[in-house]
Amino acid sequence: MNTSRSEFSNLNVAMVGCGTVGSGVVRILNSSPELLSRRAGREMRLRRIVVRDSARQRDVPLQGIDLTTDFEQIIRDPEIQVVIYVAGGTDPAFSHISRCLDAGKDVITANKAVLHHYGSELFEQAGKNGRTICFEAAVAGGIPVISAVTQALTANRILSIEAILNGTSNFILSKMLDLRQPYEAALVEAQQLGYAEADPAMDVDGTDAAQKLSILTQLAFGTRVTLDQIVRQGIQQLELMDLLVAADLGYRIKLLATSRISRGRLEVSVQPTLIRSDRPVAQTGGADNIVAIEGDACGLLRLSGAGAGQMPTASAVVADLIDYASGRAALTFQSLLRVRSLPALPLQPTDELSRRYYLRFMVADKPHVLADIADVLGRHEISISSVRQDETPDDVDENECVARLVIMTHRTSQGRLLAAQAEIAKLPSMRGLSICLPVAD
């Protein structure tokens, strides 16, 4: 059972981590404590923060808060009722959160990685122990998508989720198109502005968005999806010319996270995708996120805004804290556990995914090249919708011209397309890497 509000009139809080997000949490709690307490129904006291280096200077006032490097102080303190966990990674995050639950403490976390890898185990443990886990900040930063799925849309059978869930990749793609920058220059700017880490791999290869999508998929469809079950493709191989050609065709390229029911099966993917330029998802620029959820009763609902950053993410953490203090979070979490007990949906086999595609090839500018490619596609029953060719100088052999060939296909299965790609790659006219991107209907 959760500790009753009557036992402690004030809510005693501990926090693990006081980096970017943690500092934002402190800043919000200090900014208007009386207003927050009225909304929560009681005073919320941040009593202890566990950090790796207690001597490091921080840009928020921490007077009256015990700053320590000893996590055990949280476990041993019987008056700490809830732990805000804003440290990253999975180790020791999983063991820390697990120990908090066993010690009778509820948890609020912004750690998407630990929820992706260990969410099922932690939720089961929390359920058995009568504890609560709140995690609005783990997906889409300040956008209240978790509460939308687990509270506002519970009268609906969710049919699809279509989202931009990674601000770094969205910033890079926006800058590439808007400023006509190559990928490398846009990435450097993203790093300089703090949108991208020194090692941006998890953002640009789709891992970050896939982890968030897996959390949303489990909440919306009651189905656990591992990272290797998600069709995943990053933005690293995109060239500025791909974005410009797509724009000429009436599309924007976005790293689109999609989870939808199709013919009774679940399709889950994170891929750079061509989206019609007039759609709100395509028009979401910079580091913003957007989540479009379709319900059978409410229709299409769109939530957009800052999907990352110190204050938007801290805002979601403090909102969870207020929900917890008021007693709403415990009720919502119990409802979430009931949804998780529903039968899982089968996943659509990757080869059977049906889409239209954008194909880009670098080829020797010689006769019969297009005919050879068209022949391969035709033998795999892939119909061509349009063809565009742009001649570019070749920097490998000055005696050979290289052309950029873009083909838009009609709807086909991914299995057929992959088989055709493997055959096309062996043609003697191929030069350099090819690109294959889905087109959103």
Secondary structure as a PSIPRED ss2 file (coil, helix, strand):
# PSIPRED VFORMAT (PSIPRED V4.0)

   1 M C   1.000  0.000  0.000
   2 N C   1.000  0.000  0.000
   3 T C   1.000  0.000  0.000
   4 S C   1.000  0.000  0.000
   5 R C   1.000  0.000  0.000
   6 S C   1.000  0.000  0.000
   7 E C   1.000  0.000  0.000
   8 F C   1.000  0.000  0.000
   9 S C   1.000  0.000  0.000
  10 N C   1.000  0.000  0.000
  11 L E   0.000  0.000  1.000
  12 N E   0.000  0.000  1.000
  13 V E   0.000  0.000  1.000
  14 A E   0.000  0.000  1.000
  15 M E   0.000  0.000  1.000
  16 V E   0.000  0.000  1.000
  17 G C   1.000  0.000  0.000
  18 C C   1.000  0.000  0.000
  19 G C   1.000  0.000  0.000
  20 T H   0.000  1.000  0.000
  21 V H   0.000  1.000  0.000
  22 G H   0.000  1.000  0.000
  23 S H   0.000  1.000  0.000
  24 G H   0.000  1.000  0.000
  25 V H   0.000  1.000  0.000
  26 V H   0.000  1.000  0.000
  27 R H   0.000  1.000  0.000
  28 I H   0.000  1.000  0.000
  29 L H   0.000  1.000  0.000
  30 N H   0.000  1.000  0.000
  31 S H   0.000  1.000  0.000
  32 S C   1.000  0.000  0.000
  33 P H   0.000  1.000  0.000
  34 E H   0.000  1.000  0.000
  35 L H   0.000  1.000  0.000
  36 L H   0.000  1.000  0.000
  37 S H   0.000  1.000  0.000
  38 R H   0.000  1.000  0.000
  39 R H   0.000  1.000  0.000
  40 A H   0.000  1.000  0.000
  41 G C   1.000  0.000  0.000
  42 R C   1.000  0.000  0.000
  43 E C   1.000  0.000  0.000
  44 M E   0.000  0.000  1.000
  45 R E   0.000  0.000  1.000
  46 L E   0.000  0.000  1.000
  47 R E   0.000  0.000  1.000
  48 R E   0.000  0.000  1.000
  49 I E   0.000  0.000  1.000
  50 V E   0.000  0.000  1.000
  51 V C   1.000  0.000  0.000
  52 R C   1.000  0.000  0.000
  53 D C   1.000  0.000  0.000
  54 S C   1.000  0.000  0.000
  55 A C   1.000  0.000  0.000
  56 R C   1.000  0.000  0.000
  57 Q C   1.000  0.000  0.000
  58 R C   1.000  0.000  0.000
  59 D C   1.000  0.000  0.000
  60 V C   1.000  0.000  0.000
  61 P C   1.000  0.000  0.000
  62 L C   1.000  0.000  0.000
  63 Q C   1.000  0.000  0.000
  64 G C   1.000  0.000  0.000
  65 I C   1.000  0.000  0.000
  66 D E   0.000  0.000  1.000
  67 L E   0.000  0.000  1.000
  68 T E   0.000  0.000  1.000
  69 T C   1.000  0.000  0.000
  70 D C   1.000  0.000  0.000
  71 F C   1.000  0.000  0.000
  72 E H   0.000  1.000  0.000
  73 Q H   0.000  1.000  0.000
  74 I H   0.000  1.000  0.000
  75 I H   0.000  1.000  0.000
  76 R H   0.000  1.000  0.000
  77 D C   1.000  0.000  0.000
  78 P C   1.000  0.000  0.000
  79 E C   1.000  0.000  0.000
  80 I C   1.000  0.000  0.000
  81 Q C   1.000  0.000  0.000
  82 V E   0.000  0.000  1.000
  83 V E   0.000  0.000  1.000
  84 I E   0.000  0.000  1.000
  85 Y E   0.000  0.000  1.000
  86 V C   1.000  0.000  0.000
  87 A C   1.000  0.000  0.000
  88 G C   1.000  0.000  0.000
  89 G C   1.000  0.000  0.000
  90 T C   1.000  0.000  0.000
  91 D C   1.000  0.000  0.000
  92 P C   1.000  0.000  0.000
  93 A H   0.000  1.000  0.000
  94 F H   0.000  1.000  0.000
  95 S H   0.000  1.000  0.000
  96 H H   0.000  1.000  0.000
  97 I H   0.000  1.000  0.000
  98 S H   0.000  1.000  0.000
  99 R H   0.000  1.000  0.000
 100 C H   0.000  1.000  0.000
 101 L H   0.000  1.000  0.000
 102 D H   0.000  1.000  0.000
 103 A C   1.000  0.000  0.000
 104 G C   1.000  0.000  0.000
 105 K C   1.000  0.000  0.000
 106 D E   0.000  0.000  1.000
 107 V E   0.000  0.000  1.000
 108 I E   0.000  0.000  1.000
 109 T E   0.000  0.000  1.000
 110 A C   1.000  0.000  0.000
 111 N C   1.000  0.000  0.000
 112 K H   0.000  1.000  0.000
 113 A H   0.000  1.000  0.000
 114 V H   0.000  1.000  0.000
 115 L H   0.000  1.000  0.000
 116 H H   0.000  1.000  0.000
 117 H H   0.000  1.000  0.000
 118 Y H   0.000  1.000  0.000
 119 G H   0.000  1.000  0.000
 120 S H   0.000  1.000  0.000
 121 E H   0.000  1.000  0.000
 122 L H   0.000  1.000  0.000
 123 F H   0.000  1.000  0.000
 124 E H   0.000  1.000  0.000
 125 Q H   0.000  1.000  0.000
 126 A H   0.000  1.000  0.000
 127 G H   0.000  1.000  0.000
 128 K H   0.000  1.000  0.000
 129 N H   0.000  1.000  0.000
 130 G C   1.000  0.000  0.000
 131 R C   1.000  0.000  0.000
 132 T C   1.000  0.000  0.000
 133 I E   0.000  0.000  1.000
 134 C E   0.000  0.000  1.000
 135 F C   1.000  0.000  0.000
 136 E H   0.000  1.000  0.000
 137 A H   0.000  1.000  0.000
 138 A H   0.000  1.000  0.000
 139 V C   1.000  0.000  0.000
 140 A C   1.000  0.000  0.000
 141 G C   1.000  0.000  0.000
 142 G C   1.000  0.000  0.000
 143 I C   1.000  0.000  0.000
 144 P C   1.000  0.000  0.000
 145 V H   0.000  1.000  0.000
 146 I H   0.000  1.000  0.000
 147 S H   0.000  1.000  0.000
 148 A H   0.000  1.000  0.000
 149 V H   0.000  1.000  0.000
 150 T H   0.000  1.000  0.000
 151 Q H   0.000  1.000  0.000
 152 A H   0.000  1.000  0.000
 153 L C   1.000  0.000  0.000
 154 T C   1.000  0.000  0.000
 155 A C   1.000  0.000  0.000
 156 N C   1.000  0.000  0.000
 157 R C   1.000  0.000  0.000
 158 I E   0.000  0.000  1.000
 159 L E   0.000  0.000  1.000
 160 S E   0.000  0.000  1.000
 161 I E   0.000  0.000  1.000
 162 E E   0.000  0.000  1.000
 163 A E   0.000  0.000  1.000
 164 I E   0.000  0.000  1.000
 165 L C   1.000  0.000  0.000
 166 N C   1.000  0.000  0.000
 167 G H   0.000  1.000  0.000
 168 T H   0.000  1.000  0.000
 169 S H   0.000  1.000  0.000
 170 N H   0.000  1.000  0.000
 171 F H   0.000  1.000  0.000
 172 I H   0.000  1.000  0.000
 173 L H   0.000  1.000  0.000
 174 S H   0.000  1.000  0.000
 175 K H   0.000  1.000  0.000
 176 M H   0.000  1.000  0.000
 177 L H   0.000  1.000  0.000
 178 D H   0.000  1.000  0.000
 179 L H   0.000  1.000  0.000
 180 R C   1.000  0.000  0.000
 181 Q C   1.000  0.000  0.000
 182 P C   1.000  0.000  0.000
 183 Y H   0.000  1.000  0.000
 184 E H   0.000  1.000  0.000
 185 A H   0.000  1.000  0.000
 186 A H   0.000  1.000  0.000
 187 L H   0.000  1.000  0.000
 188 V H   0.000  1.000  0.000
 189 E H   0.000  1.000  0.000
 190 A H   0.000  1.000  0.000
 191 Q H   0.000  1.000  0.000
 192 Q H   0.000  1.000  0.000
 193 L C   1.000  0.000  0.000
 194 G C   1.000  0.000  0.000
 195 Y C   1.000  0.000  0.000
 196 A C   1.000  0.000  0.000
 197 E C   1.000  0.000  0.000
 198 A C   1.000  0.000  0.000
 199 D C   1.000  0.000  0.000
 200 P C   1.000  0.000  0.000
 201 A H   0.000  1.000  0.000
 202 M H   0.000  1.000  0.000
 203 D H   0.000  1.000  0.000
 204 V H   0.000  1.000  0.000
 205 D C   1.000  0.000  0.000
 206 G C   1.000  0.000  0.000
 207 T H   0.000  1.000  0.000
 208 D H   0.000  1.000  0.000
 209 A H   0.000  1.000  0.000
 210 A H   0.000  1.000  0.000
 211 Q H   0.000  1.000  0.000
 212 K H   0.000  1.000  0.000
 213 L H   0.000  1.000  0.000
 214 S H   0.000  1.000  0.000
 215 I H   0.000  1.000  0.000
 216 L H   0.000  1.000  0.000
 217 T H   0.000  1.000  0.000
 218 Q H   0.000  1.000  0.000
 219 L H   0.000  1.000  0.000
 220 A H   0.000  1.000  0.000
 221 F H   0.000  1.000  0.000
 222 G C   1.000  0.000  0.000
 223 T C   1.000  0.000  0.000
 224 R C   1.000  0.000  0.000
 225 V C   1.000  0.000  0.000
 226 T C   1.000  0.000  0.000
 227 L H   0.000  1.000  0.000
 228 D H   0.000  1.000  0.000
 229 Q H   0.000  1.000  0.000
 230 I C   1.000  0.000  0.000
 231 V E   0.000  0.000  1.000
 232 R E   0.000  0.000  1.000
 233 Q C   1.000  0.000  0.000
 234 G C   1.000  0.000  0.000
 235 I C   1.000  0.000  0.000
 236 Q C   1.000  0.000  0.000
 237 Q C   1.000  0.000  0.000
 238 L C   1.000  0.000  0.000
 239 E C   1.000  0.000  0.000
 240 L H   0.000  1.000  0.000
 241 M H   0.000  1.000  0.000
 242 D H   0.000  1.000  0.000
 243 L H   0.000  1.000  0.000
 244 L H   0.000  1.000  0.000
 245 V H   0.000  1.000  0.000
 246 A H   0.000  1.000  0.000
 247 A H   0.000  1.000  0.000
 248 D H   0.000  1.000  0.000
 249 L C   1.000  0.000  0.000
 250 G C   1.000  0.000  0.000
 251 Y E   0.000  0.000  1.000
 252 R E   0.000  0.000  1.000
 253 I E   0.000  0.000  1.000
 254 K E   0.000  0.000  1.000
 255 L E   0.000  0.000  1.000
 256 L E   0.000  0.000  1.000
 257 A E   0.000  0.000  1.000
 258 T E   0.000  0.000  1.000
 259 S E   0.000  0.000  1.000
 260 R E   0.000  0.000  1.000
 261 I E   0.000  0.000  1.000
 262 S E   0.000  0.000  1.000
 263 R C   1.000  0.000  0.000
 264 G C   1.000  0.000  0.000
 265 R E   0.000  0.000  1.000
 266 L E   0.000  0.000  1.000
 267 E E   0.000  0.000  1.000
 268 V E   0.000  0.000  1.000
 269 S E   0.000  0.000  1.000
 270 V E   0.000  0.000  1.000
 271 Q E   0.000  0.000  1.000
 272 P E   0.000  0.000  1.000
 273 T E   0.000  0.000  1.000
 274 L E   0.000  0.000  1.000
 275 I E   0.000  0.000  1.000
 276 R E   0.000  0.000  1.000
 277 S C   1.000  0.000  0.000
 278 D C   1.000  0.000  0.000
 279 R C   1.000  0.000  0.000
 280 P H   0.000  1.000  0.000
 281 V H   0.000  1.000  0.000
 282 A H   0.000  1.000  0.000
 283 Q H   0.000  1.000  0.000
 284 T C   1.000  0.000  0.000
 285 G C   1.000  0.000  0.000
 286 G C   1.000  0.000  0.000
 287 A C   1.000  0.000  0.000
 288 D E   0.000  0.000  1.000
 289 N E   0.000  0.000  1.000
 290 I E   0.000  0.000  1.000
 291 V E   0.000  0.000  1.000
 292 A E   0.000  0.000  1.000
 293 I E   0.000  0.000  1.000
 294 E E   0.000  0.000  1.000
 295 G E   0.000  0.000  1.000
 296 D C   1.000  0.000  0.000
 297 A C   1.000  0.000  0.000
 298 C C   1.000  0.000  0.000
 299 G E   0.000  0.000  1.000
 300 L E   0.000  0.000  1.000
 301 L E   0.000  0.000  1.000
 302 R E   0.000  0.000  1.000
 303 L E   0.000  0.000  1.000
 304 S E   0.000  0.000  1.000
 305 G E   0.000  0.000  1.000
 306 A E   0.000  0.000  1.000
 307 G C   1.000  0.000  0.000
 308 A C   1.000  0.000  0.000
 309 G C   1.000  0.000  0.000
 310 Q H   0.000  1.000  0.000
 311 M H   0.000  1.000  0.000
 312 P H   0.000  1.000  0.000
 313 T H   0.000  1.000  0.000
 314 A H   0.000  1.000  0.000
 315 S H   0.000  1.000  0.000
 316 A H   0.000  1.000  0.000
 317 V H   0.000  1.000  0.000
 318 V H   0.000  1.000  0.000
 319 A H   0.000  1.000  0.000
 320 D H   0.000  1.000  0.000
 321 L H   0.000  1.000  0.000
 322 I H   0.000  1.000  0.000
 323 D H   0.000  1.000  0.000
 324 Y H   0.000  1.000  0.000
 325 A H   0.000  1.000  0.000
 326 S H   0.000  1.000  0.000
 327 G C   1.000  0.000  0.000
 328 R H   0.000  1.000  0.000
 329 A H   0.000  1.000  0.000
 330 A H   0.000  1.000  0.000
 331 L H   0.000  1.000  0.000
 332 T H   0.000  1.000  0.000
 333 F H   0.000  1.000  0.000
 334 Q H   0.000  1.000  0.000
 335 S H   0.000  1.000  0.000
 336 L H   0.000  1.000  0.000
 337 L H   0.000  1.000  0.000
 338 R H   0.000  1.000  0.000
 339 V H   0.000  1.000  0.000
 340 R H   0.000  1.000  0.000
 341 S C   1.000  0.000  0.000
 342 L C   1.000  0.000  0.000
 343 P C   1.000  0.000  0.000
 344 A C   1.000  0.000  0.000
 345 L C   1.000  0.000  0.000
 346 P C   1.000  0.000  0.000
 347 L E   0.000  0.000  1.000
 348 Q C   1.000  0.000  0.000
 349 P C   1.000  0.000  0.000
 350 T H   0.000  1.000  0.000
 351 D H   0.000  1.000  0.000
 352 E H   0.000  1.000  0.000
 353 L C   1.000  0.000  0.000
 354 S E   0.000  0.000  1.000
 355 R E   0.000  0.000  1.000
 356 R E   0.000  0.000  1.000
 357 Y E   0.000  0.000  1.000
 358 Y E   0.000  0.000  1.000
 359 L E   0.000  0.000  1.000
 360 R E   0.000  0.000  1.000
 361 F E   0.000  0.000  1.000
 362 M E   0.000  0.000  1.000
 363 V E   0.000  0.000  1.000
 364 A E   0.000  0.000  1.000
 365 D C   1.000  0.000  0.000
 366 K C   1.000  0.000  0.000
 367 P C   1.000  0.000  0.000
 368 H C   1.000  0.000  0.000
 369 V H   0.000  1.000  0.000
 370 L H   0.000  1.000  0.000
 371 A H   0.000  1.000  0.000
 372 D H   0.000  1.000  0.000
 373 I H   0.000  1.000  0.000
 374 A H   0.000  1.000  0.000
 375 D H   0.000  1.000  0.000
 376 V H   0.000  1.000  0.000
 377 L H   0.000  1.000  0.000
 378 G H   0.000  1.000  0.000
 379 R H   0.000  1.000  0.000
 380 H C   1.000  0.000  0.000
 381 E C   1.000  0.000  0.000
 382 I C   1.000  0.000  0.000
 383 S C   1.000  0.000  0.000
 384 I E   0.000  0.000  1.000
 385 S E   0.000  0.000  1.000
 386 S E   0.000  0.000  1.000
 387 V E   0.000  0.000  1.000
 388 R E   0.000  0.000  1.000
 389 Q E   0.000  0.000  1.000
 390 D E   0.000  0.000  1.000
 391 E E   0.000  0.000  1.000
 392 T E   0.000  0.000  1.000
 393 P C   1.000  0.000  0.000
 394 D C   1.000  0.000  0.000
 395 D C   1.000  0.000  0.000
 396 V C   1.000  0.000  0.000
 397 D C   1.000  0.000  0.000
 398 E C   1.000  0.000  0.000
 399 N C   1.000  0.000  0.000
 400 E C   1.000  0.000  0.000
 401 C C   1.000  0.000  0.000
 402 V E   0.000  0.000  1.000
 403 A E   0.000  0.000  1.000
 404 R E   0.000  0.000  1.000
 405 L E   0.000  0.000  1.000
 406 V E   0.000  0.000  1.000
 407 I E   0.000  0.000  1.000
 408 M E   0.000  0.000  1.000
 409 T E   0.000  0.000  1.000
 410 H C   1.000  0.000  0.000
 411 R C   1.000  0.000  0.000
 412 T E   0.000  0.000  1.000
 413 S E   0.000  0.000  1.000
 414 Q H   0.000  1.000  0.000
 415 G H   0.000  1.000  0.000
 416 R H   0.000  1.000  0.000
 417 L H   0.000  1.000  0.000
 418 L H   0.000  1.000  0.000
 419 A H   0.000  1.000  0.000
 420 A H   0.000  1.000  0.000
 421 Q H   0.000  1.000  0.000
 422 A H   0.000  1.000  0.000
 423 E H   0.000  1.000  0.000
 424 I H   0.000  1.000  0.000
 425 A C   1.000  0.000  0.000
 426 K C   1.000  0.000  0.000
 427 L C   1.000  0.000  0.000
 428 P C   1.000  0.000  0.000
 429 S C   1.000  0.000  0.000
 430 M E   0.000  0.000  1.000
 431 R C   1.000  0.000  0.000
 432 G C   1.000  0.000  0.000
 433 L C   1.000  0.000  0.000
 434 S C   1.000  0.000  0.000
 435 I E   0.000  0.000  1.000
 436 C E   0.000  0.000  1.000
 437 L E   0.000  0.000  1.000
 438 P E   0.000  0.000  1.000
 439 V E   0.000  0.000  1.000
 440 A C   1.000  0.000  0.000
 441 D C   1.000  0.000  0.000
